[in-house]
Amino acid sequence: MKFIMISGASGELSQFLNLAPMLGADAVLQKPFAPNDLLELIETLCSDKASRATAIG
């Protein structure tokens, strides 16, 4: 199962997004993001080629 961390944090709190991979997240999206960004990320994570996705946002 893949894990996507989605956060609306900003400012100093956004630094916690850097911890997401250490907590097991395969990818990170920071709000606001376009719905297509989420769909593209899901497709990437579900593809056979994906081992770890990079953050978008």
N, C-alpha and C positions, 0 to 999 in steps of 0.2 A: 504494500500500500504506500502510495506517495503522500507527502505532507507538504501543503502550501501554507505558509504563514502570511496572513493578510493583516495589515496594521494601518490605523489612522493616526499613529503617533507622529508628532512633529517636534522640531527643535531638539533639545537634549534627549528626549525619549526615543527619538528615531535611532539613536546609537544602539539601542537594544536589538534592532533588526540585524545588526552584525553578528549577534549571538545565535540567530536562528539556525544556521547550519550546525553549530555545536549542539543544539538542542534537537537535532534530527530533521530539520526542515530541508526539503529537497529544493525549495524555491521560496522567494519572498516577493510579495507585491505590496507596495505602499500606496495607500489611498491618496488622492483619487487616481484611478486607473480606468482605462476604457474596457468595456466588456470584452472586446476582441483580444485585449492583452491577456485576460484570464483564459479565454478559450484557446489561444495560441499556446499558452503555458501548459495547459492541461494536455493538449495534443502532443507537445514536446515530451512531457513527462511520461505519457502513455506509449510513446513510440519505442521501438526496439533499440534505437540509437541512443536514447537518453540514459545517462548514468547519473548526472546531476545537472540541473538547470541553473542558469544564472539568474540573478535578480532582474526584475523589470520594474521601473518606476523611479 
